[in-house]
Amino acid sequence: MRAALYARVSTEEQAKNFSIETQLDQLHRYCQQHGYEVAEEYIDPGFSGTTLQRPALSKLLKDAQVKRFDCVVVYKLDRLFRSNRHMYNTIFEWEELGIALASVTEPFDTTTTMGKAYLGMASTFAEWERNTFIERSRDGMRKAIEKGQYSGGIVAYGYRLNPDTKQLEIDEQEAKVVRDMFSWLINDKMSCYTIAQMLNALVIPTRYAKGKRGIRSKKTASVWRPSRVYHILTNTMYTGKWQYGRRGKRKELIPARCPDVIDDVTFEMAQARLRKNNLWADKNRRRTYLLRGLIRCDLCGHYYTGFCTHSSAGRELRYYRCNGKAQRGNLLSQSCRAPSISADVVEELIWSQISEFVQNPEVVKQALEDKFDASRQAGYIADLARTRHRLGELKQAEINLLKRFADPADDYSLETLEGALVSLRRDRELVQRKIRELEETITAEDEQQRKLEDVTSILSSLKESVENATPQVKLQVIETLLQEIRVGKSEDGAATLKIVYAFTKPAEYDELFSTRRKV
């Protein structure tokens, strides 16, 4: 009888330290005892038994179809299958082909009824053993993560793993680069592409350039890519929060903590900037639309985007159209009926208004100064300092409470301690919430101050060249001065506009873009 020998171990570490050789030695000895001729060895080092996607097993299954052997011999059933479904499906196919299955350490023979019954029980126990191991491993992993230990895998740029505590620590040299990246995005309004160019120009090494290694045993380029920059700028781990299980197919994600490189306010500002960059991206654009990302539909809330068509005479006609018109994901819903508007007409209207602002910059400057009150900002900063001081007092009070409970000379009951701790921690949460609100308010005021400086600078520089401004200059000016345009629809189907600048009250324009007339 021709026998196929199959051996497997579940991880690369086991492949090095455990028993491919031992399994094969036992398999050959078994064949000698039973007078089997070895047709071929099939070996899967470092593969899980829960999947059939194993190179040697795939070859074994294909060879079975052409009857290259009469029997498959394994050291133990779980080397071949860890799932009852996989086992029964495969055994059924092999029975049809006249191929038997034998185990060195388990007394079953698939050619007998009792052997098939034992095979089913053995497979069931193998699957139970695996599920129990997974459950215990998951519980152990959860406990370790809750204690602050890292779960393994690639350590994010800006961190290093302490081999003794198994906890993440900040790598200050890399963390400075991460903070610079957020600053370039938020304050200098750089794109991910520009940030990657900046890092490469400054010869700042990537993690893999320093370590001279790749990701998961694959070679990795030692240069900064825009995609890698984007991954860092959108990674919540840098705020001190991450989740175990996101990379896999786990139904339950385990929340975890680590030291924070940036605060939550900075992260949210970065996400807002990235969304804005996406709306204003120039990649692969054949035409310039000065108001992209600034026009919103009052009917459905979607943004307007540019599109182009041609007249019967072949003349190019540019329009802005509501994105809701193209929402066809739900067949039961209707597309938005907001009217399209002529790009040439609305852009000319906006630029003519900006030209008036350029000729009277003091009016704009005064409007922005009215919105930004330096004394109000100083009040916010003082309030933030007092609130942070209060947070420090609450933390110290909690420490003193725990010390008092630990002192055997102080008769302090557990019930009293728990009640006091609940009250302190409730107060601390309220104070922390107020700190976040104040930080967001101060950041918004700082942004208003920066906008005031940007607007003043832009208007001064444009005064002599507003008529000859390039599209790129117009884009920058419009992005700075214009807050948004809301498009509605009148009863007769014409578009209505509500134009909101950063320094004026909304101005409304009716029936400028009648859907009945050609533009």
N, C-alpha and C positions, 0 to 999 in steps of 0.2 A: 504493500500500500504506500502510495506517495503522500508524504506529509509536508504541509506548509507550516513553518515555525513562526509564531508572532510574539514579539516582545515590545513592551512599552514602559516608559516612566513618565510621570506627569509634569516635571519641571526640568529646566536645564541644570539646576543644582543637584537634583536627584540623579540626572544623567551622569553627573560627574562622580557623585558619592555613592549611588546605589547601583543597581544590579542588572544592567543589560547583560553583562558577561555571565553573571550568576544564573539569570533566567535562561540564557542560551545553553549554558552547560547542563542545566536540568532538562531542558527540552531535548537536547541530543541524547542524553542518557535514557530518557523515556522512550525515544524512538528505537534505540538499540535494544531495550528490554522487550519491546513489542514487535520488533522486526520490521519497523517502518523505514522506507527510503526517504531521506530528506530531499524534497524538491527544491525548496528555496527558503531563505530567511527573510522575514519582513520586520523591520525595526523602526519604531517611532520614538526617538529620544526627545523628551521635553514637550510632549503633547498631552492634552487632557483627554480623559476617556469619555467625557460627556458629549463629544461631537464626533461625527463621522468624517469630518474634514481633516484627515491625517494622511500624509503622503504615502506611507507604507500600507496603511489600511486601504486606501483607495486603490493601490496597485493589487493588493490581495483580493479585493472584491472583483476587480476586472479580470484577474487571472482565474478566479473561480468560475466566471461565466464561460471560459473556454476549457474548463476541466484540466487545468495544469496540475492539479493534485486531487487526492481522494479524501484527505482529512486535514483539519486545521488543529494544531496543538498549541496550547497556551500554558503558561505557568500557573495562572489563576484567572478565573473568568473576568474579574474586574480589570485585567490587563486589556481585554478586548472590548467590553461594554461596561458602562456605568448607568445605562438606562434600559429599563424593561422593554420599552417600545423599540429601541434600536436592536436589542437582542432578538426579540420575537420576529421582527421583520426580516432580519438577516438569516436566522436559523430556518425560517420558512423557505426562503429562497434557496438556501443550501440543500435542504431536504429535497426540493424539486430537482436539484442537480445531482443528487446522490452523494453529497459531501458531508462527512461527519465532523463533529467537534469534540475534542478531548482536552482535559485539564490535568496537569501533572499533580496538583495538590488537592483536587476535588474529584470524588469518585462518581462521575456520571458518564453516560454513554447515550448520545442522542438517537441511537437506533432502537432504544427500548422505552416503554411507557414510563417505568420508574425513573429512568435516566432523565427523561424530559421533565418529569415532575421535580426532580432534584435541581435540575438546571434552572427552572423557574424560581424556586426558592432561593437558590444561590444568587441569582440576578437581583431578586427583590432585596435581599440583605445587603448586597453591594450598593444598590441605589440608596437604601436607608442609611448605610454607613457614610456615604458621601454627603447626603443631605444633612445628617447630624453634624458632620465635620464643618460643613459650610455655615450652619447655624451657630455653632460654637465659635467659629472664626469671626463671624459677623458681630456676635456679642462682645468678643474680646476686642475687636477693632473699635467698636463704639465706645467701650470703656476707655481705651487708650486715647481716642480722639477727644473725649470729654475731659481727660486729664491734661490736654494740650499737646499730646504727642502727634507727630506728623505720620500720616498713613502710608507713606512711601510714594514712589514715583518721582517724576522730574520736579526738582525744587525750582520755584519761580525765580526769575532774575531779580536781584535785590535782596535775596535771602540766602542763608546757608543753614545746613542741618547740623545741630549739635550732636555728635555721636554718643555722648554720655546721657543726655536728657532726652534724646530723640525729639527735641522740639526745634521749631524754626527760630532763627535769630536773624536780625537785620545785618546784611553786609553793607556797611556804611558807604564803601566806595561805589558799589553798584546802586545802592539806594539813592545816592546823589544824582546819578544819571537818570533814574526813574523820575525823581522830582523835577529835574531839568526838562524832561520830555513833557510832563504835565504843564510846566510853566511855558514852554515854547508853544504848546497847543492853545492854552487859554489866553496868555498875555500877548504873545507874538502872532497868534492866529495862523500858525504853520499847519500844513497838512501832514498826514502820516508820511507821504512821499518825501516832503521837504525835511521832516525830522530825521528820516532814515539817511538822507543825503548829508545832513549836518553831522550825525554820529559817525558816518564813514569818513567825512572830511576831517573831523577831529581825531580820527584814528582811535576811537573808543572801541575796545574789543568786545565781541559778544561773549557770552558764557562759554560757548564751545570753541571759540578761538583761544581763550585763556586755558581751557582744560584740554585742548587738542583732542576732543572727542565729539561724537555725534549724538543724535537722539535715538534711543532704543536700537542701538547697534547699527544705525545707518549714518552714512557720511552726511555732514551738515556744512553748508557754506558759512565761512567765518566773516560774513558781512551782514549789515543791518538791512532788512527788507521792510517795505511798508506794512506788509501783513503782520510781521513780528511786532512792529511798533503799535499797530492797532490792537493786537492781542494784549499788550501790556497796558495800554490806555483804557481798555474795557474790562480789565481783570479786577474783580471786587476784593481779591486777596490783599491788595495794597491798602485797603481801608481796614484791614484786620479781620475780615470775615471771608470764609470760604466754605465750600460744601464738599464732603467726601461722597463719591459715587457718581459725579456728573459725567465722567468719561465712559462709564459702563452702562449696562442696561438695568441697573438697580432701581426698584420701584421706590425705595426709601432713601432719601438723601440725609446725610448726617451733618448738621451744622457744626462748624469748628471755628476756632479763633487763633489768631497769630498776631505778632506785633505789627502795628500799622505804620506804613511809610508816608501816607498822605491822609488828610481828614476827609470826612464824608462830603463836605461842602466843595472841596477841590474836585473830588471825583464826579459829583453831579454837574459841576460847571464844565468839566471835560466832556461828559456825555452830551451835554447840550451843544458844545462846540463841534463835536463830531457829527451830530445830526445836521448842524448848519453847514458844515463842510460838504456833507453828502448832497444837500440840496443845491449847493453852489458849485459843485464839481464841474470842471471844464473838460474832463476826460472824454474823448471821442465826440465832442460837440462840433458840428459843422457850421452852426449859426449861433450868433450871440443873442441871448435873451436877457435884457438888463434887469428884469423883475422876477427872475426865477427864484422860487422859494419864498417870495414875499406876497403872493396873491393867494387868498383863501376864499373858498366858496361859503357863502352864508347859508346856503340851502342844505349842504351835506357835510361841510367841514373839511373836505379834501383840499389839497393844494391845486393850484392851476399850474400846468406845464406847457411849454412851448411846442407848437407843431407847425408844419409848413405845408402849404398846398399851392397850386398854380391856377392862374386864371385861364380862360379860354385862349387868351393871346400869348400864354406861356409865361406871364409875369409871376414872380415868386410872391406869395402872400403869407406873411407870418401871423400866427394867432396864439393866444393863450386859451387853453381849454381845461375845464375841470376834470381832474383825474377820476372823479366819480362817474363820469360818462363811460369809462372803460372797465368798471367793476362788474365782471361777469361771473365771479366765483359762485354766487348764489343765484340759481336760475329763477327763483321765485321773486327776487327783488328787481326793482326797476333801476335803470341807470339814471344818474342825476340829469335834471333838465335845465341846469343853469346855462345861460347863454355863453358862447365863446366871445372873446373880445379881440379887437385888432391890436397886435403888438405895436405896430407903428404909431397908432393913435395914442394909446395909453402911455407908451414910453415918451412920446413927444410932450404929453401933458405933464408928466412927472418931471422931466428935465427942464421944461420951461419954468415950473415952480421953483426948482432948485436954483435955476439961474437968477431968479428974483431974490432968493435967499442970499446968493453970493454977493449981489449988489448991496444988500443990507445985512451984513453979518452980525451987527450989534443986536438986531432984533432976535436973531436965533440964539446968540450967546446969552442974552438976558433971559430968554425963555428957559434955557437949560439951567442957568444959575438959580432960577426960581424953583426948579424941580430938585436941585441939590442944595441942601442946607448944611453948611459946615458945622454949625452949632448942634444941629440934630444928630449928625454923625458922631460928634464928640460925646453926646449924651449916650448914644448906643455903646460906644467903646467903654465909657465909664461904667455903664450898667453891666456890661459883659465882665469887666474886672471884678465887680462886686459879686456877681453870680458865681464866677469861678472860685472866688474866695469862700463863698458859702458852700460850694461843693467840697472844697478841701476840709472845711469844718465838719461836714457830715461824714466824710471818710474817716477823719480822725476820731469822731465820736463812735463810729462803728468799731474801730480798733480798740478804743478804751473800754467799750462794752465787752468785747471778747476777752480782753485782759482781766477785767473784773470777774467774769464768769470763771476764768481759769485759776483765779487766786483762791486757794482752799480756805483762806482766812475770811473770805467774803461770802456770806450766806446768800447766794444769788441763784434762784431756781431756774430750771430750764424753760418753764413756761413763761416766766418774766423775760428771759433773754429772747425767746422767739418772738414775743409780742413787740419788744423794743426794736428788734432787728427788722421786723416787717414794717414798722412805722418809719424807721430811718431809711430803709431802702426805697420806700414809696416816695419819701421826700427827695431822695437822691435822684430818682427817675424824673420827677417833676423839674428839678433844677437842671438836670442834663438836657431835658427837652427845651427848656428856656435858653440854655447856652446855644443849642443848635439853631434855634429861631433867631437869636441875636447875631450869630455868625452869618447866617444867610442874609439877614437884613444889612449887615455891614458890608458883606460882599456885593450885594446889589447896589448899595450906595457908592462903593468904590468903582463899580462898573459904570455908574452914572457919571462919576467924576472923570473917568478915563474917556467916556464918550464926549463929554464937554471939551476936553483937551483935543480929542481927535477932530471934532467938528470945527472947532476954532482954527486948527491948523489947516484943515482941508479947505475951508472957505477962504482963508487968507491966500493960500497958494493958487486957488482957482480964479481969483478975481480978474486976472489979466488974460486967462486962457480958457475961460468957460466955453467959448464958442468952438474951440478946436480940441476939446478934450477927447482922448481916445476911448474906445469902448472899455478898456481895462480900468482907466481912471473913473469913468462913469460908474462902473460896477462897484468900485470901492466907495465912491461918494454915496451912491444910492443905498448900499448896505449900511453905511454909517448913519445916514440921515432918516431913511424911511423905515418905519416900524412894521407896517403891513398895509395891504389893500384888501378890503372885504368886498366881494362881488355878490350882489343880490339880483333880483329879477322883478321888474315892474309888472303890472297887470296886463300890459300889452306885449309882454315878452322881451322888452328892452333891458339891457344890463344897467344896474345902478352900482355906483362905486362909493365906498367910504374909505378915504385916504387918511392914514394916521402916520404923522411924522413923530420923531422922537421928542419934539419940542413944541408941538401945537395940538390943539383940539382937533378931533376928526372933521374933515371937510367932505361933504357929500356932493356927488355929481350924478344927475339923473339923465337918462335917455341920451347918453353920448354914443352908445354903441347899439343902435337899433339892429335887431336881427333881420329886419326887412330890407335894409339897404346894404349895398355892396361897398366894401372899403378897399 
